[in-house]
Amino acid sequence: MYFLDAIIEDLADGNTVIAGLPDGISPGIAVEVAEAVKRKGLGQWSVVRSVEAGQRTPAELVRQRSQSDSTKGLILWVDATGEDKVAKAWGEYALRIAGSPELSRICIAMHTACAKACREDRGLRRRFWKDFVTSTDSRVFAERYVRRFEHSEAHVALKGTLVAELAGPDLAFATKLSNTPLERILDPESYPPECIWAAQISILFPLIDRERRRLLETYRDFWCLPHVREDGREIRQIEKLEIGDMDTQAQQSRAFRNERKRIDWLRRVRNDLAHLKIVPWATLNSRIARQIVDFT
């Protein structure tokens, strides 16, 4: 159970939620909750900003936003209520209206210290950032965000994994990375190379093995066995042939002339990763790469 999922589940159950957030939290959290609310059909979405929350009482703001006949339920996101008196007022209001049939779903965001002071009771749930958020949340957040711009699934998977490795549970940083071009994230001078490599290997190694198995099956009648490696080791089963073995045979046989560049690309990428090297964007974005998988 992760932070966003916990909030949405509580809202769907008709609970009011107080979300305890750290300083400098990204507004992307509010956007993601709003999107999830919309998908689940949980009701109308409304945001109360911190200035507005401090100028009017919670009851006034809720009443103003709940007058529409089409409102199935009202979810308020009180953004960045850093002042103790504002947070306290909203916390007390949340406790009073928790479970109310007229207004059953409200999400109130405030700093963690203030949220802890709010008493959890029937119909009111507290969700603290530190108790739920992991790097998985960063990955899911990035993937959802990137999909809005119609990128390929390969792009979404690689970027989401990179964001998880680099940002960890820091969704503010994850938001920034989600807006950063993939080419720039893959620059080892800008971000820790060991994190970039870890993300790449988790995405590219399964891809390489999938292509290896496909090629072995497609050209099953053309692979030569036993295959003798330079070190004298003999490979007697097709399934044991690795990309390097396949590349050697592909360069020597006309049967593979249409696959030579593809196999060579797979070999080079695998060798880079096996030697702890980052695969550059130019390699991932090459013409032959796009024939295998599109990272754009």
C-alpha positions, 0 to 999 in steps of 0.5 A: 500500500503506497501513499497515493493508493492509501489516500484514494482507498480511504476516499473511496471508502467515504473517509476524510483524509488528512495527509501529512506532507514534508516541506517543499512537496510538489504540487504533482501530488495534488494532480495525481490524486485529482486524476485518480479521483476522476478515474474512480468517479469519486466526485468533484475535485477542488483545491483550496490554496493556503492563502485562501484557507487562511482567510476564510473558515473551512465551513465557508469554503466547503459550502461555497464549493458544494453548491453544485447539483452535479456534485457527487462528493467534494474533495478539497486539497488544502495546499501547503497549510504551513501555519499551525492555526490554519492547519489546526482549524482544518483539522478540527473541521475535518474531525467534525464532518468526518463521515457526514452523509452530506459531505463524505470525502475530503482530503486535507494536506498539511505539514506532517507535524501539524497532521500528527496533532490531528486526532484520528477518529471514526471516518477520519484517517491520517496518512503520513508521507514517511510511512508510505512513500518509496521509490516505487511511488516515484516510478509510478508517478513518473510513468503516469505523468510521461504517458500523458504525452504519448511516449512509447511504453519503452520510453515510459518504462525506462524513464520511470525506472530512472526516476525511481533510481535517482529520486528514491522517495523524493516525489518533488525531485521525481516531478522535476525528473519527469519533466526532464528529457530522457537524453539529459537524464542519461548524462552521467555528468548530470546524474550518478552514473551508477543509478543510471546503469542500474535503471538501464540494466533492469530494462535493457537486459530483459529486452536483450534476452527477449530478442535473443530468444526470438532470434534463436527460434526464428533461425533455429535451422540455421544456427551451427552446433556445436559452437566453439568459442575462442576459449575452446568451450563448446556450446551444444544446445541452441538455447545456450547460445549467447548474443556474442555467439550469435554475433560471431555466426551472423558475421560468417553466414549469409543466412543472417545478413538481414539481422547482422546490424540488429544482433551487433546492436544487441551485442554492443549494448549487452557488453556495455552493461556487462562492463558497468558502462552506461548505454548512451542516448545516441545508441538507444535512439539509433535507427537500428535501435528503433527497429528493436524497441522505440525509446522515443 
